[in-house]
Amino acid sequence: MIDQRVILMHGKDTGPSKKWYPWLGTELKKRGIKFQAPVLPNNENPRIGEWLEELDKLNPDANSILVGHSRGGVAILRWLEKQEPDFRVRKVILVATNFAKSNRKKNEKNTNFLYKRGLWFWENQRALP
């Protein structure tokens, strides 16, 4: 049996004890799957570097399933862009993740670099099998 784990990156203005997150953790634990959901700092005004550091601390690997909700999904995609070409995770699940380029996002500084000019760097996101 594969030692799977799910890492949840929550969205803006919330935390791992809210929304559907506790339900997900309970259901996964019933199935013997490890569940990790860090409390992301400054959730009311997320800073990409801080959120990426929290994901780094959990050391995702080839048995990790990354679940990102809203800006948590943005953080996962930004984190994947920074990984080595041979790095892999088991799966990425995005729930209501914001689009990388939005007319509502005036510039990178206003969104603490969660959003960048242009679209995702898909060529850097080779982490999926």
C-alpha positions as CSV (number, residue, x, y, z in Angstrom):
1,M,0.0,0.0,0.0
2,I,1.3,3.5,-0.9
3,D,1.7,5.8,2.0
4,Q,-0.4,8.7,0.6
5,R,-1.0,12.0,2.1
6,V,-3.1,15.0,1.2
7,I,-1.8,18.5,1.7
8,L,-4.5,21.2,1.7
9,M,-3.7,24.8,1.0
10,H,-6.7,26.9,2.1
11,G,-8.0,30.0,0.5
12,K,-7.9,33.7,1.4
13,D,-9.8,34.9,4.4
14,T,-10.2,31.5,5.9
15,G,-8.3,28.7,7.7
16,P,-8.1,24.9,7.9
17,S,-10.9,24.7,10.5
18,K,-13.5,26.4,8.3
19,K,-15.5,25.6,5.1
20,W,-15.4,22.0,3.9
21,Y,-11.8,21.5,5.0
22,P,-12.5,19.7,8.3
23,W,-14.9,17.3,6.5
24,L,-12.2,16.5,3.9
25,G,-9.7,15.8,6.7
26,T,-12.2,13.5,8.5
27,E,-13.1,11.5,5.4
28,L,-9.4,11.0,4.4
29,K,-8.5,9.9,7.9
30,K,-11.3,7.3,7.8
31,R,-9.6,5.9,4.8
32,G,-6.2,5.8,6.4
33,I,-4.8,8.8,4.4
34,K,-2.7,11.3,6.2
35,F,-4.1,14.9,6.0
36,Q,-2.1,18.0,6.5
37,A,-3.6,21.5,6.4
38,P,-1.3,24.3,7.6
39,V,-2.6,27.5,8.9
40,L,-1.4,29.9,6.2
41,P,-0.1,33.3,7.6
42,N,-1.8,36.6,6.7
43,N,-4.8,34.8,5.2
44,E,-6.6,38.2,4.9
45,N,-3.8,39.5,2.7
46,P,-1.8,36.6,1.5
47,R,1.9,37.0,0.7
48,I,3.1,34.4,-1.8
49,G,6.5,33.9,-0.3
50,E,5.0,33.1,3.2
51,W,2.6,30.6,1.7
52,L,5.2,28.9,-0.4
53,E,7.4,28.5,2.8
54,E,4.5,26.8,4.6
55,L,4.2,24.3,1.7
56,D,8.0,23.8,1.6
57,K,7.9,22.9,5.4
58,L,5.6,19.9,4.6
59,N,8.1,18.5,2.0
60,P,5.6,17.2,-0.6
61,D,6.9,14.2,-2.5
62,A,5.8,11.6,-5.1
63,N,3.1,10.3,-2.7
64,S,1.6,13.7,-1.9
65,I,-1.7,14.9,-3.3
66,L,-1.9,18.7,-3.2
67,V,-5.3,20.2,-2.9
68,G,-5.6,23.9,-3.3
69,H,-8.7,26.0,-2.8
70,S,-9.0,29.5,-4.3
71,R,-5.7,31.3,-3.6
72,G,-4.3,28.2,-2.0
73,G,-4.5,26.7,-5.5
74,V,-2.6,29.7,-6.9
75,A,0.1,29.1,-4.3
76,I,0.4,25.4,-5.3
77,L,0.8,26.3,-8.9
78,R,3.4,29.0,-8.1
79,W,5.2,26.4,-5.8
80,L,5.3,23.9,-8.7
81,E,6.8,26.4,-11.0
82,K,9.8,26.6,-8.7
83,Q,10.5,22.8,-8.5
84,E,13.2,20.9,-10.3
85,P,12.2,19.4,-13.7
86,D,12.4,15.8,-12.3
87,F,10.2,16.6,-9.2
88,R,6.9,14.8,-9.0
89,V,3.8,14.8,-6.8
90,R,1.0,12.1,-7.0
91,K,-1.7,14.5,-8.0
92,V,-2.9,18.1,-7.9
93,I,-6.5,19.0,-7.2
94,L,-7.6,22.6,-7.7
95,V,-11.0,23.8,-6.3
96,A,-12.2,27.2,-7.5
97,T,-8.6,28.4,-8.1
98,N,-8.3,31.9,-9.4
99,F,-7.1,32.5,-12.9
100,A,-3.5,33.6,-13.2
101,K,-4.2,36.7,-15.2
102,S,-7.2,38.8,-14.2
103,N,-8.2,42.3,-15.2
104,R,-9.2,42.9,-11.6
105,K,-5.6,42.4,-10.5
106,K,-4.0,45.7,-11.3
107,N,-0.4,44.6,-10.7
108,E,1.8,42.1,-9.0
109,K,2.6,44.3,-6.0
110,N,-1.1,44.7,-5.2
111,T,-1.6,40.9,-4.9
112,N,1.7,40.2,-3.2
113,F,2.9,38.4,-6.3
114,L,0.3,35.6,-6.1
115,Y,-0.6,36.8,-9.6
116,K,1.9,37.7,-12.2
117,R,1.7,39.4,-15.5
118,G,0.9,36.7,-18.1
119,L,-0.3,33.2,-17.6
120,W,1.0,30.2,-15.7
121,F,4.4,28.9,-16.6
122,W,3.1,25.4,-17.6
123,E,6.5,24.3,-18.9
124,N,7.8,24.6,-15.3
125,Q,5.0,22.5,-13.9
126,R,6.1,19.1,-14.8
127,A,5.4,17.7,-11.3
128,L,2.4,15.6,-12.5
129,P,2.9,12.1,-13.9
